[in-house]
Structure formats: C-alpha cells, structure tokens
Amino acid sequence: MQENNLICPKCGSKNVLEILYGYPDYKAFEEAEKGNIILGGCCISDNSPDFHCKDCNYEWKKEK
C-alpha cells in the first residue's frame, strides 16, 4: 500500500483507494474492512485498474 496523495482524473476527488490484487494476507483483509483498500481478486489482466475513486466509482490504471 502506498501513501494516498492521488486525485481522481474524472472528478478531482482525493477520496481514492488502491486496488490490491492477488491473495491477500491478514493485514490486507483488515485494511479492506476499514475501507482503506479494495481487494481486486486473483485474476489480473493488462486492463485491470490500479485505483478506485470512492466518490464517483471511476477506476483507472497508474501511468507508467
């Protein structure tokens, strides 16, 4: 998990969560329960988003 200083490119909100993929450990489950991350599951594709805006539900990939 990273420091959240992201801004949603669609609505400008700072209420953005990281999407975590793969099998989560106990800490990841706790963070998801607290609403600090989103668990994205185990199936990852090239189009899988990295971030989710809690205000407008927009999801996007990080820029490379």
N, C-alpha and C positions, 0 to 999 in steps of 0.2 A: 504494500500500500504506500501511497505517496502523499506528500503534503498537498492539500487541496487548495490550489490557487487558480483553478480553471474557471473559465467563463464559457457558458453555453453559446455556441456560434449562431444559434437560431433566435434565442430570446434575450441573451445577455445576462442571464441569471448566474450567480455564483453557487447555487444550490446543486452542485454536480457531484456525482458519485463515480468511483472507479468500478468497472465490471471485472470481477476476478474469475478466471476460467481454470478448469482442472478440478481435481478432487480437493475440496477444502479441508484444512485442519481445524482443530477445535477453536482456535483463535479467530479464524475466518468465519466460522459459524456464529461466534459471539458478536463479531463486528457486523455481520449481516442482520442479526437480530436487533442490534442497536440502530440499524439504519445507516451505518457508515460506509458500507459497500454493497454491491449487488453480486450475487453468485450467478455466473453465466453458464454453468454447466460444463460438461466434459467435451462436448463437440465444438471444435473451433474451426472456423473456415477463414479464408482470406478476407471475407466481408464482415466478420464478427466485430461488433463495436467495442471500443475500449471504455467509453464513458456514457453516462446516462444523466440527463437533466431531470431533477425531481419536480421542477415547476411546469415544464412543457412536454416532458416524456421523450424529448429528442435524444437519439443515440448516435454516436459518431466514433470514428477511428482517430487515434492520435496522428498528428502529422509527423512524417519521417524527416 
